[in-house]
Amino acid sequence: MYAPATGKGKPVEEEVITEENVFDRPDETIGFFPGQVLKDAYVSFFLLIACSVLSYVAPAPLSEPADTATIEYVPRPEWFFFFYEQMLMFFPGYALIAFGAVVVPTIFIVALFALPWLDRGPNFSSLRRPFTAVVGILIIVVVLLNMLLAVSRIINFPSGG
Amino acid sequence: MIGRLRSQTADASKFIVDWMEHRAGIVTAMEHFLYEPVPKRGAWLYTLGSAVLFLITLQFLTGILLLFYYVPTTDHAWNSVYYIMNDAYFGVLIRGIHYWSANFLMAVVGLHMAQVFFSGGYKAPRELNWIVGVVLLLLIIGLAFTGYLLRWDQDGFWASVVGIKIGSYSPFVGGYITHFLLGGDAVGPATLSRFFAIHVWLLPAAIAPFIGIHLYLLRRHGVFGSEFEYSERIAKMHEHQRLEEYARYELDEDEYDEDYDGDRHDGDGDGRGSRNGGR
């Protein structure tokens, strides 16, 4: 008798598919090795090559030694903190900066932790849970727009402003 | 001659494999890990997760190599990085890979998260793995933040000063956080030591077991790339549900007919009473 590779449940022909067991076994499977490992290796190899080439084309930056006495130096965060730095610009002054710098990110992180319980609907596909999908897209758009604003500000005021 | 050599080699390797299998269960474990069936259609989606793992591995390897040269003191930190970039064998490559794979890491982590978010991969029974993933994200952000100060140049130094200042705005705990990170009143030698300790020991030691848990939970519940891996089974499920629905309708009609059987309500108001009377 044919037994499924995962060893879960009944043979394919006899199985009655319900809400509970529909995600037990995918339609088509491949062995992790070599199929999946090979695809992972392609991507990893590409990343390694990219890192190696970039380390000579655009070497890791190293500016002047730190001088604790300078006052006018305008630091730039790394690009993945751009959106955060830009977001702080919308919370000016002592009263608001604590809110923008700490409270908003904390709420965001707590929401990330709570996400599986905030969205408990039975649907997996984004198309059939539009609210979650729209919230996710909005967050991504806000982050990207903030990054764009930060980049344009840096281009506009190279010496800081 | 060659044949005898070949058979001897085969015997020897068989002996080693058997020996290892008997002591450590190597072969069984390899079969279990390597030949696990995974969904075919999502294969390219899963490369995002494995790319993150690969980039973190690169971070560990190049980080260890950088430690051979790097000196975590305010006097020598910048000079040792300068030495790595100009004199050390493959120093440009080692530091370049560390720097660029860190940058790629942030981008690929974002893509990995977005993929899981939009495919609903965090839903039951995989909630715990999402939480472990968020912990890993926070640890990686911590690593990115602490790594910037270590080169002790103007950019890293002043960005860290600003970062610590932002942390000091935290309600209630701001002062404690700042004091913990600074090790004093201002960014100085103690700060560099602490950032170094956090960057090369605390956070990597914390990230390793969480990666282990992440992979264990991944294997426990199986990978979930998207619903399209299950589209045929979902179609079958809907088919089954529709048949059940029809069956229920037919059952309802039978019951209805039985109730209706024999008696007509011809307008005398109390249908039930008249029907009972008719029986």
Interface residues (C-beta under 8 A of the other chain):
Chain A: A5 T6 V16 I17 T18 E19 V22 F23 R25 P26 D27 E28 T29 I30 G31 F32 F33 G35 Q36 V37 K39 D40 Y42 V43 S44 L47 L48 A50 C51 S52 L54 S55 Y56 P59 A60 P61 L62 S63 E64 P65 A66 D67 T68 T70 Y73 V74 P75 R76 P77 E78 W79 F80 F81 L88 I97 A98 A101 V102 V103 I109 L112 F113 L115 P116 W117 D119 R120 N123 F124 S125 S126 R129 A133 G136 I140
Chain B: F33 L34 Y35 E36 P37 V38 P39 K40 R41 G42 A43 W44 Y46 T47 S50 A51 F54 L55 L58 T74 W78 N79 V81 Y82 M85 V92 L93 R95 G96 I97 H98 Y99 W100 S101 N103 F104 M106 A107 A114 F117 F118 S119 G120 G121 Y122 K123 A124 R126 E127 W130 I131 V134 L137 L138 A144 F145 Y148 R151 W152 D153 Q154 D155 G156 F157 W158 A159 V161 V162 G163 I166 G167 Y169 S170 P171 G174 A186 V187 G188 F224 S226 E227 E229 Y230 S231 E232 R233 I234 K236 M237 H240
